[in-house]
Amino acid sequence: MQTIEEYRAYTKQLEDEVGKWHHAYDALMVERNQLVNRIRELETENKQLKGE
């Protein structure tokens, strides 16, 4: 059986780990959005070049 102190330490460890996952996910989403925006820019440039 865990003591309350052990439980609190374990809970804190889990919260820290989940926080890292959230941070990593947010960073990946920012990178994804930047790539999507760049693809859209390139598609627009491509359409403009084809139209010339």
C-alpha distance matrix in Angstrom:
0.0 3.8 6.6 9.6 11.6 9.6 9.7 13.4 14.2 13.2 15.1 18.0 18.1 18.4 21.0 22.9 23.1 24.3 26.8 28.2 28.6 30.4 32.6 33.5 34.3 36.5 38.3 39.0 40.3 42.6 43.9 44.4 46.3 48.5 49.3 50.2 52.4 54.1 54.8 56.3 58.5 59.7 60.4 62.5 64.3 65.0 66.4 68.6 69.9 70.7 72.6 74.9
3.8 0.0 3.7 6.4 7.9 5.9 6.2 9.7 10.5 9.9 11.9 14.5 14.9 15.6 17.9 19.7 20.2 21.6 23.7 25.2 26.0 27.7 29.7 30.8 31.8 33.7 35.5 36.5 37.8 39.9 41.3 42.0 43.9 45.9 46.9 47.9 49.9 51.7 52.5 54.0 56.0 57.3 58.2 60.2 61.9 62.8 64.3 66.3 67.6 68.6 70.4 72.6
6.6 3.7 0.0 3.8 5.3 5.2 6.2 8.6 9.9 10.6 12.2 14.2 15.4 16.6 18.3 20.0 21.2 22.6 24.2 26.0 27.2 28.5 30.3 31.8 32.9 34.5 36.3 37.7 38.9 40.7 42.3 43.2 44.8 46.8 48.1 49.1 50.9 52.7 53.8 55.2 57.1 58.5 59.5 61.3 63.1 64.1 65.6 67.5 68.8 70.0 71.7 73.7
9.6 6.4 3.8 0.0 3.8 5.5 5.0 6.1 8.6 9.8 10.3 12.1 14.1 15.2 16.2 18.2 19.8 20.8 22.1 24.3 25.6 26.5 28.3 30.2 31.2 32.4 34.4 36.0 36.9 38.7 40.5 41.5 42.8 44.8 46.3 47.2 48.9 50.8 52.0 53.2 55.1 56.7 57.7 59.3 61.1 62.3 63.7 65.5 67.0 68.2 69.7 71.8
11.6 7.9 5.3 3.8 0.0 3.8 5.4 5.1 6.1 8.5 9.8 10.5 12.3 14.2 15.2 16.4 18.4 19.9 20.9 22.7 24.5 25.6 26.9 28.8 30.2 31.4 33.0 34.8 36.0 37.4 39.2 40.4 41.9 43.6 45.2 46.3 47.9 49.6 51.0 52.4 54.0 55.6 56.8 58.4 60.0 61.3 62.8 64.5 65.9 67.3 68.9 70.8
9.6 5.9 5.2 5.5 3.8 0.0 3.8 5.5 5.1 6.1 8.5 9.8 10.5 12.3 14.2 15.3 16.5 18.4 19.8 21.3 22.7 24.3 25.8 27.2 28.6 30.2 31.7 33.2 34.6 36.3 37.8 38.9 40.6 42.4 43.6 44.8 46.7 48.2 49.4 51.0 52.7 54.1 55.3 57.1 58.7 59.7 61.4 63.2 64.5 65.7 67.5 69.4
9.7 6.2 6.2 5.0 5.4 3.8 0.0 3.8 5.5 5.1 6.0 8.5 9.8 10.5 12.1 14.2 15.3 16.4 18.1 20.0 21.1 22.3 24.2 25.8 26.8 28.3 30.2 31.5 32.7 34.6 36.2 37.1 38.6 40.7 42.0 42.9 44.7 46.5 47.6 49.0 50.9 52.4 53.4 55.1 56.9 57.9 59.4 61.2 62.7 63.8 65.5 67.6
13.4 9.7 8.6 6.1 5.1 5.5 3.8 0.0 3.8 5.4 5.0 6.1 8.5 9.8 10.4 12.2 14.2 15.2 16.2 18.4 19.9 20.8 22.3 24.3 25.5 26.6 28.5 30.2 31.2 32.8 34.6 35.7 37.1 38.9 40.5 41.5 43.1 44.9 46.3 47.5 49.2 50.9 52.0 53.6 55.3 56.6 58.0 59.7 61.2 62.5 64.1 66.0
14.2 10.5 9.9 8.6 6.1 5.1 5.5 3.8 0.0 3.8 5.5 5.1 6.2 8.7 9.9 10.6 12.4 14.3 15.2 16.7 18.6 20.0 21.1 22.8 24.4 25.7 27.1 28.8 30.3 31.7 33.3 34.6 36.2 37.8 39.3 40.6 42.2 43.8 45.1 46.7 48.2 49.7 51.1 52.7 54.2 55.4 57.1 58.8 60.1 61.5 63.2 65.0
13.2 9.9 10.6 9.8 8.5 6.1 5.1 5.4 3.8 0.0 3.8 5.4 5.0 6.3 8.6 9.9 10.6 12.4 14.1 15.5 16.7 18.4 20.0 21.3 22.6 24.4 25.9 27.2 28.6 30.5 31.8 32.9 34.7 36.5 37.6 38.8 40.7 42.3 43.4 45.0 46.8 48.1 49.3 51.1 52.7 53.7 55.3 57.2 58.5 59.7 61.5 63.4
15.1 11.9 12.2 10.3 9.8 8.5 6.0 5.0 5.5 3.8 0.0 3.8 5.4 5.1 6.1 8.6 9.9 10.5 12.2 14.3 15.3 16.4 18.3 20.0 20.9 22.3 24.3 25.7 26.7 28.6 30.3 31.2 32.7 34.7 36.1 37.0 38.8 40.6 41.7 43.1 44.9 46.5 47.5 49.2 50.9 52.1 53.5 55.3 56.8 58.0 59.6 61.6
18.0 14.5 14.2 12.1 10.5 9.8 8.5 6.1 5.1 5.4 3.8 0.0 3.8 5.4 5.0 6.1 8.6 9.9 10.4 12.4 14.3 15.2 16.4 18.4 19.9 20.9 22.5 24.4 25.6 27.0 28.7 30.0 31.4 33.1 34.7 35.9 37.4 39.1 40.5 41.9 43.5 45.1 46.4 48.0 49.5 50.8 52.4 54.0 55.4 56.9 58.4 60.3
18.1 14.9 15.4 14.1 12.3 10.5 9.8 8.5 6.2 5.0 5.4 3.8 0.0 3.8 5.5 5.2 6.3 8.7 9.8 10.8 12.6 14.3 15.4 16.8 18.5 20.1 21.3 22.8 24.5 26.0 27.3 28.7 30.4 32.0 33.3 34.7 36.4 37.9 39.2 40.8 42.4 43.8 45.1 46.9 48.3 49.5 51.2 52.9 54.1 55.5 57.3 59.1
18.4 15.6 16.6 15.2 14.2 12.3 10.5 9.8 8.7 6.3 5.1 5.4 3.8 0.0 3.8 5.4 5.1 6.1 8.5 9.9 10.6 12.3 14.2 15.4 16.4 18.3 20.0 21.1 22.4 24.4 25.8 26.7 28.5 30.4 31.5 32.6 34.5 36.2 37.2 38.8 40.6 42.0 43.1 44.9 46.5 47.5 49.1 51.0 52.3 53.5 55.2 57.2
21.0 17.9 18.3 16.2 15.2 14.2 12.1 10.4 9.9 8.6 6.1 5.0 5.5 3.8 0.0 3.8 5.4 5.1 6.0 8.7 9.9 10.4 12.2 14.2 15.2 16.3 18.3 19.9 20.8 22.5 24.4 25.4 26.7 28.6 30.2 31.2 32.8 34.6 35.9 37.2 38.9 40.5 41.7 43.3 45.0 46.2 47.7 49.4 50.9 52.2 53.7 55.7
22.9 19.7 20.0 18.2 16.4 15.3 14.2 12.2 10.6 9.9 8.6 6.1 5.2 5.4 3.8 0.0 3.8 5.5 5.0 6.3 8.8 9.9 10.6 12.4 14.3 15.3 16.6 18.5 20.0 21.2 22.8 24.3 25.8 27.3 28.8 30.2 31.7 33.2 34.8 36.3 37.7 39.2 40.7 42.3 43.7 45.0 46.7 48.3 49.6 51.1 52.8 54.5
23.1 20.2 21.2 19.8 18.4 16.5 15.3 14.2 12.4 10.6 9.9 8.6 6.3 5.1 5.4 3.8 0.0 3.8 5.3 5.1 6.4 8.7 9.9 10.7 12.4 14.3 15.5 16.7 18.5 20.2 21.3 22.5 24.4 26.0 27.1 28.6 30.4 31.8 33.0 34.8 36.4 37.6 38.9 40.8 42.2 43.3 45.1 46.8 48.0 49.3 51.2 53.0
24.3 21.6 22.6 20.8 19.9 18.4 16.4 15.2 14.3 12.4 10.5 9.9 8.7 6.1 5.1 5.5 3.8 0.0 3.8 5.4 5.0 6.2 8.6 9.8 10.4 12.2 14.2 15.2 16.3 18.4 19.9 20.7 22.3 24.4 25.6 26.5 28.4 30.2 31.2 32.7 34.5 36.0 37.0 38.8 40.5 41.6 43.1 44.9 46.3 47.5 49.2 51.2
26.8 23.7 24.2 22.1 20.9 19.8 18.1 16.2 15.2 14.1 12.2 10.4 9.8 8.5 6.0 5.0 5.3 3.8 0.0 3.8 5.4 5.1 6.2 8.6 9.8 10.5 12.3 14.2 15.3 16.6 18.5 19.8 21.0 22.7 24.4 25.6 27.0 28.8 30.2 31.6 33.1 34.8 36.1 37.6 39.2 40.5 42.1 43.6 45.1 46.5 48.1 49.9
28.2 25.2 26.0 24.3 22.7 21.3 20.0 18.4 16.7 15.5 14.3 12.4 10.8 9.9 8.7 6.3 5.1 5.4 3.8 0.0 3.8 5.4 5.1 6.1 8.5 9.9 10.6 12.3 14.2 15.4 16.6 18.2 20.0 21.3 22.6 24.3 25.9 27.2 28.6 30.4 31.7 33.1 34.6 36.4 37.6 38.9 40.7 42.3 43.4 44.9 46.7 48.4
28.6 26.0 27.2 25.6 24.5 22.7 21.1 19.9 18.6 16.7 15.3 14.3 12.6 10.6 9.9 8.8 6.4 5.0 5.4 3.8 0.0 3.8 5.4 5.1 6.0 8.5 9.8 10.5 12.2 14.3 15.3 16.2 18.2 20.0 21.0 22.2 24.2 25.7 26.7 28.4 30.2 31.4 32.6 34.5 36.0 37.0 38.7 40.6 41.8 43.0 44.8 46.7
30.4 27.7 28.5 26.5 25.6 24.3 22.3 20.8 20.0 18.4 16.4 15.2 14.3 12.3 10.4 9.9 8.7 6.2 5.1 5.4 3.8 0.0 3.8 5.5 5.0 6.1 8.6 9.8 10.4 12.3 14.2 15.0 16.3 18.4 19.9 20.8 22.4 24.3 25.5 26.8 28.6 30.2 31.3 32.9 34.6 35.8 37.3 39.0 40.5 41.8 43.3 45.3
32.6 29.7 30.3 28.3 26.9 25.8 24.2 22.3 21.1 20.0 18.3 16.4 15.4 14.2 12.2 10.6 9.9 8.6 6.2 5.1 5.4 3.8 0.0 3.8 5.4 5.1 6.2 8.6 9.9 10.7 12.4 14.2 15.4 16.7 18.5 20.0 21.2 22.8 24.5 25.9 27.2 28.8 30.4 31.8 33.2 34.7 36.4 37.8 39.1 40.7 42.3 44.0
33.5 30.8 31.8 30.2 28.8 27.2 25.8 24.3 22.8 21.3 20.0 18.4 16.8 15.4 14.2 12.4 10.7 9.8 8.6 6.1 5.1 5.5 3.8 0.0 3.8 5.5 5.1 6.2 8.7 10.0 10.6 12.2 14.3 15.5 16.6 18.3 20.1 21.2 22.5 24.4 25.8 27.0 28.6 30.4 31.6 32.8 34.7 36.3 37.4 38.9 40.7 42.4
34.3 31.8 32.9 31.2 30.2 28.6 26.8 25.5 24.4 22.6 20.9 19.9 18.5 16.4 15.2 14.3 12.4 10.4 9.8 8.5 6.0 5.0 5.4 3.8 0.0 3.8 5.4 5.1 6.2 8.7 9.8 10.3 12.2 14.2 15.2 16.2 18.2 19.9 20.8 22.4 24.3 25.6 26.7 28.5 30.1 31.2 32.7 34.6 35.9 37.1 38.9 40.8
36.5 33.7 34.5 32.4 31.4 30.2 28.3 26.6 25.7 24.4 22.3 20.9 20.1 18.3 16.3 15.3 14.3 12.2 10.5 9.9 8.5 6.1 5.1 5.5 3.8 0.0 3.8 5.4 5.1 6.3 8.7 9.7 10.5 12.4 14.3 15.2 16.5 18.4 19.9 21.1 22.6 24.4 25.7 27.1 28.7 30.2 31.6 33.1 34.7 36.1 37.6 39.5
38.3 35.5 36.3 34.4 33.0 31.7 30.2 28.5 27.1 25.9 24.3 22.5 21.3 20.0 18.3 16.6 15.5 14.2 12.3 10.6 9.8 8.6 6.2 5.1 5.4 3.8 0.0 3.8 5.5 5.2 6.3 8.6 10.0 10.8 12.5 14.3 15.5 16.7 18.5 20.2 21.3 22.8 24.5 26.0 27.2 28.6 30.5 31.9 33.1 34.8 36.4 38.0
39.0 36.5 37.7 36.0 34.8 33.2 31.5 30.2 28.8 27.2 25.7 24.4 22.8 21.1 19.9 18.5 16.7 15.2 14.2 12.3 10.5 9.8 8.6 6.2 5.1 5.4 3.8 0.0 3.8 5.4 5.0 6.0 8.6 9.8 10.5 12.2 14.2 15.2 16.4 18.3 19.9 20.9 22.4 24.3 25.6 26.6 28.5 30.2 31.3 32.7 34.6 36.3
40.3 37.8 38.9 36.9 36.0 34.6 32.7 31.2 30.3 28.6 26.7 25.6 24.5 22.4 20.8 20.0 18.5 16.3 15.3 14.2 12.2 10.4 9.9 8.7 6.2 5.1 5.5 3.8 0.0 3.8 5.4 4.9 6.1 8.5 9.7 10.3 12.1 14.1 15.1 16.4 18.2 19.8 20.8 22.5 24.2 25.4 26.8 28.6 30.1 31.3 32.9 34.9
42.6 39.9 40.7 38.7 37.4 36.3 34.6 32.8 31.7 30.5 28.6 27.0 26.0 24.4 22.5 21.2 20.2 18.4 16.6 15.4 14.3 12.3 10.7 10.0 8.7 6.3 5.2 5.4 3.8 0.0 3.8 5.4 5.2 6.2 8.7 9.9 10.6 12.4 14.3 15.4 16.6 18.5 20.0 21.2 22.6 24.3 25.9 27.2 28.7 30.3 31.8 33.4
43.9 41.3 42.3 40.5 39.2 37.8 36.2 34.6 33.3 31.8 30.3 28.7 27.3 25.8 24.4 22.8 21.3 19.9 18.5 16.6 15.3 14.2 12.4 10.6 9.8 8.7 6.3 5.0 5.4 3.8 0.0 3.8 5.5 5.1 6.3 8.7 9.9 10.6 12.4 14.4 15.3 16.5 18.4 20.1 21.1 22.4 24.4 25.8 26.9 28.5 30.3 31.9
44.4 42.0 43.2 41.5 40.4 38.9 37.1 35.7 34.6 32.9 31.2 30.0 28.7 26.7 25.4 24.3 22.5 20.7 19.8 18.2 16.2 15.0 14.2 12.2 10.3 9.7 8.6 6.0 4.9 5.4 3.8 0.0 3.8 5.4 5.1 6.2 8.6 9.8 10.5 12.4 14.2 15.3 16.5 18.5 19.9 20.9 22.6 24.4 25.6 26.8 28.7 30.6
46.3 43.9 44.8 42.8 41.9 40.6 38.6 37.1 36.2 34.7 32.7 31.4 30.4 28.5 26.7 25.8 24.4 22.3 21.0 20.0 18.2 16.3 15.4 14.3 12.2 10.5 10.0 8.6 6.1 5.2 5.5 3.8 0.0 3.8 5.4 5.0 6.1 8.5 9.8 10.6 12.3 14.2 15.2 16.6 18.4 19.8 21.1 22.6 24.3 25.7 27.1 29.0
48.5 45.9 46.8 44.8 43.6 42.4 40.7 38.9 37.8 36.5 34.7 33.1 32.0 30.4 28.6 27.3 26.0 24.4 22.7 21.3 20.0 18.4 16.7 15.5 14.2 12.4 10.8 9.8 8.5 6.2 5.1 5.4 3.8 0.0 3.8 5.5 5.1 6.2 8.6 9.9 10.5 12.3 14.2 15.4 16.5 18.2 20.0 21.1 22.5 24.3 25.8 27.3
49.3 46.9 48.1 46.3 45.2 43.6 42.0 40.5 39.3 37.6 36.1 34.7 33.3 31.5 30.2 28.8 27.1 25.6 24.4 22.6 21.0 19.9 18.5 16.6 15.2 14.3 12.5 10.5 9.7 8.7 6.3 5.1 5.4 3.8 0.0 3.8 5.4 5.0 6.1 8.6 9.8 10.5 12.2 14.2 15.2 16.2 18.3 19.9 20.8 22.3 24.3 25.9
50.2 47.9 49.1 47.2 46.3 44.8 42.9 41.5 40.6 38.8 37.0 35.9 34.7 32.6 31.2 30.2 28.6 26.5 25.6 24.3 22.2 20.8 20.0 18.3 16.2 15.2 14.3 12.2 10.3 9.9 8.7 6.2 5.0 5.5 3.8 0.0 3.8 5.4 5.1 6.3 8.7 9.9 10.5 12.4 14.3 15.2 16.5 18.5 19.9 21.0 22.6 24.7
52.4 49.9 50.9 48.9 47.9 46.7 44.7 43.1 42.2 40.7 38.8 37.4 36.4 34.5 32.8 31.7 30.4 28.4 27.0 25.9 24.2 22.4 21.2 20.1 18.2 16.5 15.5 14.2 12.1 10.6 9.9 8.6 6.1 5.1 5.4 3.8 0.0 3.8 5.4 5.1 6.2 8.7 9.8 10.6 12.4 14.2 15.4 16.6 18.4 20.0 21.2 23.0
54.1 51.7 52.7 50.8 49.6 48.2 46.5 44.9 43.8 42.3 40.6 39.1 37.9 36.2 34.6 33.2 31.8 30.2 28.8 27.2 25.7 24.3 22.8 21.2 19.9 18.4 16.7 15.2 14.1 12.4 10.6 9.8 8.5 6.2 5.0 5.4 3.8 0.0 3.8 5.4 5.0 6.2 8.6 9.8 10.5 12.2 14.2 15.3 16.4 18.3 19.9 21.3
54.8 52.5 53.8 52.0 51.0 49.4 47.6 46.3 45.1 43.4 41.7 40.5 39.2 37.2 35.9 34.8 33.0 31.2 30.2 28.6 26.7 25.5 24.5 22.5 20.8 19.9 18.5 16.4 15.1 14.3 12.4 10.5 9.8 8.6 6.1 5.1 5.4 3.8 0.0 3.8 5.4 5.1 6.1 8.6 9.8 10.3 12.2 14.2 15.2 16.3 18.3 20.1
56.3 54.0 55.2 53.2 52.4 51.0 49.0 47.5 46.7 45.0 43.1 41.9 40.8 38.8 37.2 36.3 34.8 32.7 31.6 30.4 28.4 26.8 25.9 24.4 22.4 21.1 20.2 18.3 16.4 15.4 14.4 12.4 10.6 9.9 8.6 6.3 5.1 5.4 3.8 0.0 3.8 5.4 5.0 6.2 8.6 9.7 10.6 12.3 14.2 15.3 16.5 18.7
58.5 56.0 57.1 55.1 54.0 52.7 50.9 49.2 48.2 46.8 44.9 43.5 42.4 40.6 38.9 37.7 36.4 34.5 33.1 31.7 30.2 28.6 27.2 25.8 24.3 22.6 21.3 19.9 18.2 16.6 15.3 14.2 12.3 10.5 9.8 8.7 6.2 5.0 5.4 3.8 0.0 3.8 5.5 5.1 6.2 8.6 10.0 10.6 12.3 14.3 15.4 16.9
59.7 57.3 58.5 56.7 55.6 54.1 52.4 50.9 49.7 48.1 46.5 45.1 43.8 42.0 40.5 39.2 37.6 36.0 34.8 33.1 31.4 30.2 28.8 27.0 25.6 24.4 22.8 20.9 19.8 18.5 16.5 15.3 14.2 12.3 10.5 9.9 8.7 6.2 5.1 5.4 3.8 0.0 3.8 5.4 5.0 6.0 8.5 9.7 10.4 12.1 14.1 15.5
60.4 58.2 59.5 57.7 56.8 55.3 53.4 52.0 51.1 49.3 47.5 46.4 45.1 43.1 41.7 40.7 38.9 37.0 36.1 34.6 32.6 31.3 30.4 28.6 26.7 25.7 24.5 22.4 20.8 20.0 18.4 16.5 15.2 14.2 12.2 10.5 9.8 8.6 6.1 5.0 5.5 3.8 0.0 3.8 5.4 5.0 6.2 8.6 9.9 10.5 12.3 14.5
62.5 60.2 61.3 59.3 58.4 57.1 55.1 53.6 52.7 51.1 49.2 48.0 46.9 44.9 43.3 42.3 40.8 38.8 37.6 36.4 34.5 32.9 31.8 30.4 28.5 27.1 26.0 24.3 22.5 21.2 20.1 18.5 16.6 15.4 14.2 12.4 10.6 9.8 8.6 6.2 5.1 5.4 3.8 0.0 3.8 5.4 5.1 6.2 8.6 9.9 10.6 12.7
64.3 61.9 63.1 61.1 60.0 58.7 56.9 55.3 54.2 52.7 50.9 49.5 48.3 46.5 45.0 43.7 42.2 40.5 39.2 37.6 36.0 34.6 33.2 31.6 30.1 28.7 27.2 25.6 24.2 22.6 21.1 19.9 18.4 16.5 15.2 14.3 12.4 10.5 9.8 8.6 6.2 5.0 5.4 3.8 0.0 3.8 5.5 5.1 6.1 8.6 9.8 10.8
65.0 62.8 64.1 62.3 61.3 59.7 57.9 56.6 55.4 53.7 52.1 50.8 49.5 47.5 46.2 45.0 43.3 41.6 40.5 38.9 37.0 35.8 34.7 32.8 31.2 30.2 28.6 26.6 25.4 24.3 22.4 20.9 19.8 18.2 16.2 15.2 14.2 12.2 10.3 9.7 8.6 6.0 5.0 5.4 3.8 0.0 3.8 5.4 5.1 6.2 8.6 10.1
66.4 64.3 65.6 63.7 62.8 61.4 59.4 58.0 57.1 55.3 53.5 52.4 51.2 49.1 47.7 46.7 45.1 43.1 42.1 40.7 38.7 37.3 36.4 34.7 32.7 31.6 30.5 28.5 26.8 25.9 24.4 22.6 21.1 20.0 18.3 16.5 15.4 14.2 12.2 10.6 10.0 8.5 6.2 5.1 5.5 3.8 0.0 3.8 5.5 5.1 6.2 8.9
68.6 66.3 67.5 65.5 64.5 63.2 61.2 59.7 58.8 57.2 55.3 54.0 52.9 51.0 49.4 48.3 46.8 44.9 43.6 42.3 40.6 39.0 37.8 36.3 34.6 33.1 31.9 30.2 28.6 27.2 25.8 24.4 22.6 21.1 19.9 18.5 16.6 15.3 14.2 12.3 10.6 9.7 8.6 6.2 5.1 5.4 3.8 0.0 3.8 5.4 5.1 6.5
69.9 67.6 68.8 67.0 65.9 64.5 62.7 61.2 60.1 58.5 56.8 55.4 54.1 52.3 50.9 49.6 48.0 46.3 45.1 43.4 41.8 40.5 39.1 37.4 35.9 34.7 33.1 31.3 30.1 28.7 26.9 25.6 24.3 22.5 20.8 19.9 18.4 16.4 15.2 14.2 12.3 10.4 9.9 8.6 6.1 5.1 5.5 3.8 0.0 3.8 5.4 5.3
70.7 68.6 70.0 68.2 67.3 65.7 63.8 62.5 61.5 59.7 58.0 56.9 55.5 53.5 52.2 51.1 49.3 47.5 46.5 44.9 43.0 41.8 40.7 38.9 37.1 36.1 34.8 32.7 31.3 30.3 28.5 26.8 25.7 24.3 22.3 21.0 20.0 18.3 16.3 15.3 14.3 12.1 10.5 9.9 8.6 6.2 5.1 5.4 3.8 0.0 3.8 5.5
72.6 70.4 71.7 69.7 68.9 67.5 65.5 64.1 63.2 61.5 59.6 58.4 57.3 55.2 53.7 52.8 51.2 49.2 48.1 46.7 44.8 43.3 42.3 40.7 38.9 37.6 36.4 34.6 32.9 31.8 30.3 28.7 27.1 25.8 24.3 22.6 21.2 19.9 18.3 16.5 15.4 14.1 12.3 10.6 9.8 8.6 6.2 5.1 5.4 3.8 0.0 3.8
74.9 72.6 73.7 71.8 70.8 69.4 67.6 66.0 65.0 63.4 61.6 60.3 59.1 57.2 55.7 54.5 53.0 51.2 49.9 48.4 46.7 45.3 44.0 42.4 40.8 39.5 38.0 36.3 34.9 33.4 31.9 30.6 29.0 27.3 25.9 24.7 23.0 21.3 20.1 18.7 16.9 15.5 14.5 12.7 10.8 10.1 8.9 6.5 5.3 5.5 3.8 0.0
